[in-house]
Amino acid sequence: MSLEEFDLQSFAQALSVPTQEALAALPHFQRQSEAWHFAFELLRSNNINCRFYGAHTLHVKISRDWDTLDSERQAGLRGELLRVVVEQSDGPLNVLNKVNQALVAYALHTIPTAWSRFLGTAIEGIQQGALQAGKSSTSAGHAIVDLLELFPEEVNRTLAGQAQRGGLIQDVKESLPLALELLTGVVCGLPGSTATTSNTPEFCRQLGQSAGWRTRAWKAILQWLQFGVPSDTLLVPLLEMSLRQLETMAMAQISGSGVVDDDEVRAAAAAVDDIVSNTRTAAQYTRTVGSLGLTWFGKGWMSDVLKHCTSVGDGQAALVWGSMLVSFGETYSEFILAKAGDGQLGAHVGTYLQLMLGLTQFPGHHGFSEEVSDQPLNFWYLLQEALADSECGAVPAVTHAYASLVRALVSKSAYPAADEWLDGDRDERDRFGGYRREVGDALLNAYYVLRSDMLGVLVDEAVRGLSAFSLDNWQGTEAVLFALRSIGEAVADSEAEHLPRLFSADVLAGHLLPMIQATIGSSADRKAQWGLTSIKAGILGVIGAFGDWWRAHPDLLPLVVPCVTSCLAHPQLVPAAV
């Protein structure tokens, strides 16, 4: 199809709608050499759709047909692209983004041989072009921040699809300080923030007044972080600034002032999460980032915002705030343990552990009414592993935290009320079941920290619950039995302090066997049937978990065997009995 055979004016008119026929013809036309000229013609249109498809065509041609241009045309295209970016800087944003995509596609072909210091010179070109065209600094800022967000994303996509390009990577890393400086200037425009300075560019101040642009700047920071922050002189100010901004956001969220939205909080938290979860950063700057994280998370604002999330039942917000806390703990668990008894940092460790406990015991039943409480479980495992590998022995702040953790996990593992469980759908029950298995693992990890003290508490609670058992309120007792079952494999068969109280002849004959053999009439409602079946399964689970202990105490077998055999006639209990 040649230019003479194609009615460009009619085609442009059809794209302005756009019609289905025009959209179907567009890919075919973009293969033609005439499309280079047509793209710029469309970009001069007053119609937004025409400008968008003009920018789209330009991007396609640069990406796909670059080699069809001679070197002179390739060089000249640079200035034309910067001019088009300036022209479209007033928006709409979808057109601006598409022309910036074309500019980045051009840059990826020319960095570093034909265009070194791409980002710096492109920003200078946009600012100078905007000044000459009488555009406001805000319009130039739109183009610059859009470019700052788009460029690292496209570079990452390019590098994922081809062999490493050392020159491109080097140019990107050299651009990192400038990119972070400008983006920081935007995100610090948050009302209540005092982080901007007299050196902050005017367009950063102006865009910083918009939550939408601050959010985009945070997303851009996250993209740039993927290339690594080369020095602590750049990393520390960035992390400290980010945490300070999050503190301001937390206060705004608590007050309900409306100056910050959820998207902005998520974007800022994602940037911090990326920094504190980066293992390379942790290896290089353990003390620096670890101390900074503990200090900032140890301040009252994080506790206040999580309490706010709990009080209003905002699980989604709690997940966002909790994510960076958990990532920090998982990455710096050894550092946290090492500083647990260390002066001021030790106090911050105590506060941090309380924050993690708060997430662990977030109100509701997991899978039914909350999705927060499983978030910190892996941290507790890693902290226990760090404690097992260390030579520092028991640390009071840590053992106290694990004692509280056991109470929290037992409470969280309790089944919901009968109505909620029986009327819930299968997905909800399955999610709770999966969470409960994770809780069982976490209880076992806690046992490796607390040992006999934990067993003693659980046995006391079990004996007390069994003695006052009622089908009207059985979930708490069953949760304690579940906890005992979870730690059974780690308890020595020679244990002689606590298990004899649980498995005494009085408890076996007076409570366990009667409960196992208890029946309720077929007319009983399903709530009572479910409760009785659950507590029987719990008892059988505990008996089975301590199999080695029973073998070491054969004198009690005549009492415990009937507890098991009497359940074999009940299909629901056979899996637990065998």
C-alpha positions in Angstrom: 0.0 0.0 0.0 1.6 3.3 -1.1 0.9 6.8 0.1 -0.8 7.6 -3.2 -3.2 4.7 -2.8 -4.1 5.6 0.8 -6.5 8.4 1.7 -4.6 9.8 4.7 -7.1 12.4 5.5 -10.0 9.9 5.7 -7.8 7.6 7.7 -7.0 10.3 10.2 -10.7 11.1 10.4 -11.5 7.5 11.1 -8.8 7.3 13.8 -10.3 10.3 15.5 -13.4 8.3 16.5 -11.7 5.6 16.3 -13.6 3.2 14.1 -13.0 -0.6 14.2 -12.0 -0.5 10.6 -9.3 2.1 11.3 -7.9 0.2 14.2 -7.8 -2.9 12.1 -5.9 -1.1 9.3 -3.5 0.7 11.6 -1.0 -2.2 12.2 -0.8 -2.7 8.4 -0.2 0.9 7.7 2.5 1.2 10.4 4.6 -1.2 8.3 4.8 1.3 5.5 7.6 3.8 5.2 5.0 6.6 4.9 4.0 6.0 8.5 7.0 8.0 9.7 5.6 11.2 8.2 2.0 10.3 9.0 2.9 9.9 12.8 4.1 13.5 13.0 1.0 14.7 11.1 -1.3 13.0 13.5 0.6 14.5 16.5 -0.2 17.9 15.2 -3.9 17.2 15.2 -6.3 18.9 17.7 -8.0 15.5 18.2 -6.7 13.5 21.2 -7.3 10.1 19.6 -5.3 11.2 16.5 -2.4 12.4 18.7 -2.4 9.2 20.6 -2.3 7.0 17.5 0.3 9.3 16.1 2.5 8.7 19.1 1.7 5.0 19.1 2.8 4.8 15.4 6.0 6.7 16.2 6.8 4.3 19.0 6.2 1.3 16.8 8.3 2.6 14.0 11.3 3.4 16.2 11.0 0.1 18.0 10.6 -2.1 14.9 11.9 -0.2 11.9 14.9 1.6 13.3 17.3 0.0 10.8 15.4 1.4 7.9 16.6 5.0 8.7 20.0 6.2 7.6 22.4 7.7 10.2 21.5 11.3 9.4 17.8 10.6 9.9 18.4 8.7 13.1 20.4 11.6 14.5 17.8 14.2 13.4 15.0 12.3 15.1 16.4 13.1 18.5 15.5 16.8 18.4 12.1 16.0 16.8 11.2 13.7 19.6 12.1 16.1 22.3 10.1 18.8 20.5 7.1 16.4 20.4 7.4 15.6 24.1 7.3 19.3 24.9 4.3 19.9 22.7 2.4 17.1 24.4 3.4 18.0 27.9 0.1 19.7 28.6 -1.5 16.3 28.2 -3.6 14.3 28.1 -1.2 12.0 30.0 -1.9 9.0 27.8 -0.5 10.9 24.8 2.4 12.2 26.8 3.3 8.8 28.0 3.2 7.3 24.5 5.5 10.0 23.1 7.8 9.4 26.0 7.8 5.7 25.1 8.9 6.7 21.6 11.7 8.8 23.1 12.8 5.9 25.4 12.7 3.5 22.5 15.0 5.9 20.6 17.3 6.2 23.6 17.6 2.4 23.9 18.9 2.3 20.3 21.4 5.1 20.9 22.8 4.8 24.4 25.7 5.1 25.0 27.4 5.4 21.5 25.2 8.2 20.1 23.6 9.5 23.2 25.5 9.5 26.4 24.1 10.9 29.7 20.6 10.4 28.2 18.5 11.3 31.2 20.4 14.5 32.1 20.4 15.8 28.5 16.8 14.8 27.8 15.6 16.6 30.9 17.7 19.7 30.0 16.2 19.5 26.5 12.6 19.3 27.8 13.1 22.2 30.2 14.7 24.4 27.5 12.1 23.4 24.9 9.3 24.2 27.4 10.8 27.6 28.1 11.1 28.5 24.4 7.6 27.3 23.7 6.1 29.3 26.6 5.1 26.2 28.5 4.8 26.3 32.3 7.4 24.5 34.5 4.5 22.3 35.6 4.0 21.0 32.1 7.7 20.3 31.7 7.5 18.6 35.1 4.7 16.3 33.8 7.0 15.2 30.9 10.0 14.8 33.2 8.3 12.7 35.9 6.6 10.6 33.3 10.0 10.0 31.7 11.6 9.2 35.0 8.9 6.5 35.7 9.0 5.1 32.2 12.8 4.9 31.4 13.9 2.4 34.1 10.8 0.3 33.4 11.7 0.0 29.7 15.4 -0.6 30.4 14.5 -3.5 32.8 12.2 -4.9 30.1 14.9 -4.6 27.5 17.6 -6.2 29.6 15.4 -9.1 30.4 15.1 -9.9 26.8 18.7 -9.8 25.6 22.3 -10.2 26.7 23.7 -7.6 29.2 24.5 -4.2 27.7 27.2 -2.8 29.8 27.1 0.6 28.3 23.4 1.0 28.9 23.6 -0.2 32.5 26.5 2.2 33.1 24.5 5.2 31.7 21.5 4.2 33.8 23.5 4.0 37.0 25.2 7.3 36.4 21.7 8.8 36.0 20.5 7.4 39.4 21.5 10.3 41.6 19.7 12.8 39.4 16.6 10.7 39.1 16.4 10.1 42.8 17.0 13.8 43.5 14.1 14.9 41.3 11.7 12.2 42.4 12.5 12.9 46.0 11.7 16.6 45.4 8.2 15.5 44.2 7.3 13.1 47.0 8.4 15.6 49.6 5.6 17.9 48.5 3.3 15.9 50.8 1.5 18.4 53.1 3.1 18.4 56.5 6.4 17.4 55.1 9.4 19.6 55.7 11.9 17.8 53.5 11.9 20.2 50.5 14.7 22.8 50.3 15.5 26.0 48.4 17.3 23.8 45.9 14.2 21.8 45.0 13.2 22.5 41.4 10.0 24.5 41.0 8.3 21.8 39.0 9.0 19.3 41.8 7.3 21.6 44.3 4.3 22.1 42.0 3.8 18.4 41.2 4.4 17.5 44.8 1.1 19.2 45.6 -0.7 16.4 43.8 -1.2 13.0 45.5 -1.4 11.4 42.0 2.0 12.8 40.9 3.6 11.9 44.3 2.3 8.4 43.8 3.8 8.2 40.4 7.1 9.5 41.7 7.2 6.8 44.4 6.5 4.2 41.7 9.4 5.6 39.7 11.7 5.4 42.7 10.8 1.8 43.0 11.8 1.2 39.4 15.1 3.0 39.8 15.9 0.9 42.9 16.0 -2.2 40.7 19.5 -1.1 39.5 20.9 -1.0 43.0 21.9 2.0 45.1 25.7 2.2 44.7 26.7 3.9 48.0 25.4 4.5 51.5 25.7 8.2 50.9 22.8 7.9 48.5 21.0 5.0 50.2 20.8 6.4 53.7 19.2 9.8 52.8 16.8 8.0 50.5 15.7 5.5 53.2 15.5 8.2 55.9 13.5 10.5 53.6 11.1 7.6 52.7 10.5 6.7 56.4 10.0 10.3 57.3 7.4 10.7 54.5 5.7 7.5 55.7 5.5 8.9 59.2 3.7 12.0 57.8 1.4 9.7 55.8 0.6 7.6 58.9 -0.4 10.7 60.9 -2.6 11.9 58.0 -4.2 8.5 57.7 -5.0 8.4 61.4 -6.4 11.9 61.4 -8.5 11.3 58.2 -7.3 14.6 56.8 -7.6 13.4 53.3 -4.3 14.8 52.2 -2.9 11.3 51.4 -4.6 8.5 49.6 -4.2 4.7 49.8 -2.4 4.5 46.5 0.3 6.9 47.7 0.8 5.0 50.9 1.1 1.7 49.0 3.6 3.2 46.5 5.8 4.7 49.3 5.6 1.5 51.4 6.6 -0.6 48.3 9.8 1.5 47.9 10.8 1.1 51.5 9.9 -2.6 51.3 12.3 -3.0 48.3 15.1 -1.3 50.2 14.8 -3.3 53.4 14.2 -6.6 51.7 17.3 -6.3 49.4 19.8 -9.0 50.5 22.7 -7.3 48.7 22.0 -4.1 50.5 21.7 -6.0 53.8 25.1 -7.7 53.1 26.8 -4.3 52.5 25.0 -2.1 54.9 23.7 -4.3 57.7 24.5 -2.0 60.6 23.5 1.2 58.7 20.1 0.0 57.4 19.4 -2.2 60.4 19.9 0.6 62.9 17.9 3.1 60.8 15.0 0.7 60.4 14.9 -0.2 64.1 15.1 3.5 65.0 12.3 4.6 62.7 10.0 1.6 63.2 10.6 2.0 67.0 9.0 5.4 67.0 5.4 5.8 68.0 4.0 6.5 64.6 4.1 3.0 63.3 2.5 1.6 66.5 -0.2 4.3 66.2 -1.1 3.6 62.6 -1.3 -0.2 63.2 -3.5 0.4 66.2 -5.7 2.6 64.0 -5.9 -0.1 61.4 -6.9 -2.5 64.1 -9.5 -0.3 65.7 -11.3 0.5 62.4 -10.8 -3.1 61.0 -8.8 -1.9 58.0 -7.0 -5.1 57.1 -5.9 -3.8 53.7 -4.1 -0.8 55.2 -2.5 -3.1 57.9 -1.2 -5.3 55.1 0.5 -2.3 53.5 2.1 -1.0 56.7 2.9 -4.5 57.8 4.6 -5.6 54.6 7.7 -3.4 55.1 7.9 -4.3 58.8 7.9 -8.0 58.0 10.4 -7.6 55.1 12.7 -5.7 57.4 12.5 -8.4 60.1 13.0 -11.3 57.6 16.1 -9.6 56.1 17.6 -8.3 59.4 16.6 -11.0 61.9 20.1 -11.7 63.0 20.8 -8.0 63.4 17.6 -7.6 65.4 18.6 -10.5 67.7 22.1 -9.1 68.2 20.7 -5.7 69.2 18.0 -7.0 71.5 20.0 -6.2 74.6 21.9 -3.2 73.3 20.9 0.1 75.0 18.6 2.3 73.0 18.5 0.0 70.0 17.5 -2.8 72.4 14.5 -0.7 73.4 13.6 -0.3 69.7 13.9 -4.1 69.2 11.3 -4.5 72.0 9.0 -2.1 70.3 9.6 -3.8 66.9 8.7 -7.2 68.4 5.5 -5.7 69.8 4.6 -4.4 66.4 5.1 -7.9 64.9 2.9 -9.4 67.7 0.2 -6.9 66.9 0.2 -8.1 63.3 0.2 -11.7 64.4 -2.9 -11.2 66.6 -4.8 -9.0 64.2 -8.5 -9.3 65.1 -10.7 -11.8 63.3 -10.5 -15.3 61.9 -8.0 -15.7 59.2 -9.6 -16.7 55.9 -12.9 -15.5 57.1 -12.6 -11.9 58.2 -8.9 -11.0 58.0 -5.8 -11.8 55.9 -3.1 -10.1 58.0 -2.1 -12.5 60.8 -0.1 -14.9 58.6 2.1 -12.1 57.4 4.7 -12.2 60.2 4.9 -16.0 60.8 8.0 -16.5 58.7 9.7 -13.7 60.6 9.2 -15.6 63.9 10.7 -18.7 62.3 13.8 -16.8 61.1 14.2 -15.2 64.4 14.1 -18.6 66.1 16.7 -19.9 63.6 18.9 -16.9 64.3 18.6 -17.6 68.1 19.5 -21.3 67.6 22.6 -20.3 65.6 23.8 -17.6 68.0 26.0 -18.0 71.0 24.3 -15.3 73.0 21.8 -17.6 74.8 18.4 -16.5 75.9 17.6 -12.8 75.5 14.8 -11.7 77.9 13.1 -9.4 75.3 13.0 -12.2 72.8 11.8 -14.9 75.2 9.1 -12.6 76.5 8.0 -11.9 72.9 7.8 -15.6 72.2 5.8 -16.2 75.3 3.3 -13.6 74.1 3.5 -15.1 70.6 2.3 -18.5 72.0 -0.7 -16.9 73.6 -1.5 -15.0 70.4 -1.1 -18.1 68.2 -3.3 -20.3 70.4 -6.0 -17.6 70.3 -5.7 -17.2 66.6 -5.9 -20.9 65.9 -9.3 -21.2 67.7 -12.1 -22.1 65.3 -14.7 -19.4 64.5 -18.1 -19.5 66.1 -20.3 -22.3 64.7 -22.5 -20.0 62.6 -19.4 -18.4 60.9 -17.7 -21.7 60.3 -20.7 -23.8 59.2 -22.2 -21.0 57.0 -18.9 -20.1 55.5 -17.9 -21.2 52.0 -15.3 -23.9 51.3 -12.6 -21.4 50.3 -12.9 -19.6 53.6 -12.6 -22.9 55.5 -9.6 -24.0 53.4 -7.8 -20.7 53.9 -8.3 -21.0 57.7 -7.1 -24.6 57.5 -3.9 -23.6 55.6 -3.3 -20.8 58.1 -3.7 -23.2 61.0 -1.1 -25.5 59.6 1.3 -22.5 59.4 0.4 -21.6 63.0 1.2 -25.2 64.0 4.7 -24.7 62.6 5.1 -21.4 64.3 4.1 -23.0 67.6 6.8 -25.6 67.1 9.4 -22.9 66.5 8.3 -21.1 69.7 8.8 -24.4 71.6 12.4 -24.5 70.5 12.8 -21.1 72.3 10.7 -21.6 75.4 10.8 -25.4 75.9 9.5 -26.5 79.3 8.0 -23.2 80.1 5.7 -23.3 77.0 4.7 -26.9 77.7 3.8 -26.1 81.3 1.6 -23.2 80.2 -0.2 -25.3 77.6 -0.7 -28.3 80.0 -2.1 -26.0 82.6 -4.5 -24.4 80.1 -5.5 -27.9 78.7 -6.3 -29.3 82.2 -8.2 -26.3 83.2 -10.2 -26.3 79.9 -11.0 -30.0 80.1 -12.1 -29.7 83.7 -14.7 -27.0 82.8 -15.5 -28.1 79.3 -18.8 -27.1 77.7 -20.1 -27.6 74.1 -21.3 -24.0 74.3 -17.7 -22.8 74.4 -15.3 -25.5 73.3 -13.1 -23.6 70.7 -10.5 -22.3 73.3 -9.9 -25.8 74.7 -9.6 -27.3 71.3 -7.0 -24.6 70.3 -4.9 -25.5 73.3 -5.0 -29.2 72.3 -4.0 -28.2 68.8 -1.0 -26.3 70.2 0.0 -29.4 72.2 -0.3 -31.5 69.2 1.8 -29.1 67.2 4.8 -29.4 69.6 4.5 -33.1 70.3 7.3 -34.2 68.0 9.8 -32.0 69.8 9.0 -33.1 73.4 11.3 -35.7 74.8 9.7 -39.0 75.7 11.5 -38.7 79.1 9.5 -35.5 79.9 8.4 -35.9 83.5 7.4 -32.5 84.8 4.3 -31.5 82.8 2.9 -34.4 80.6 2.2 -36.6 83.7 -0.3 -33.9 84.8 -2.0 -34.0 81.4 -2.0 -37.7 81.0 -2.6 -38.7 84.6 -5.1 -41.4 85.5 -7.5 -38.8 86.8 -7.4 -36.7 83.6 -7.6 -39.7 81.3 -10.4 -41.5 83.2 -12.2 -38.4 84.4 -12.1 -36.2 81.3 -10.5 -37.5 78.2 -12.2 -40.9 78.0 -15.7 -39.6 78.9 -15.4 -36.9 76.3 -14.3 -39.4 73.6 -17.1 -41.7 74.5 -19.8 -39.0 74.8 -22.6 -39.0 72.4 -25.4 -36.6 71.6 -28.8 -37.5 70.1 -29.3 -37.4 66.4 -31.7 -34.6 66.9 -29.0 -32.3 68.2 -28.3 -29.4 65.9 -25.2 -29.5 63.7 -23.5 -26.9 65.9 -23.3 -29.3 68.8 -22.3 -32.2 66.5 -19.5 -30.2 65.0 -18.3 -29.1 68.4 -18.2 -32.6 69.9 -16.5 -34.0 66.8 -13.9 -31.3 66.8 -13.0 -31.7 70.5 -12.7 -35.5 70.1 -10.4 -35.0 67.1 -8.4 -32.6 69.2 -8.0 -35.2 72.0 -7.0 -37.9 69.5 -4.5 -35.5 67.9 -2.8 -34.9 71.3 -2.7 -38.6 72.1 -1.1 -39.4 68.7 1.4 -36.5 68.9 3.0 -38.0 72.0 3.2 -41.6 70.8 6.9 -41.9 71.9 5.9 -40.7 75.4 3.2 -43.3 75.7 5.6 -46.1 74.7 7.8 -44.9 77.6 4.8 -45.1 80.0 3.1 -48.4 79.2 1.3 -48.4 82.6 -1.1 -45.8 81.2 -1.9 -47.6 78.0 -4.9 -49.5 79.4 -6.5 -46.1 80.0 -5.6 -44.4 76.7 -6.2 -47.3 74.3 -10.0 -47.2 74.8 -9.9 -43.5 74.0 -8.6 -44.4 70.6 -10.5 -47.6 69.8 -13.9 -46.2 70.7 -13.6 -43.7 67.8 -13.0 -46.3 65.1 -16.7 -46.6 64.6 -17.1 -43.0 63.7 -16.0 -42.2 60.1 -15.2 -38.6 60.9 -12.8 -39.5 63.6 -11.0 -42.5 61.9 -8.3 -40.3 60.4 -7.4 -38.9 63.8 -7.7 -42.3 65.5 -5.4 -44.2 63.2 
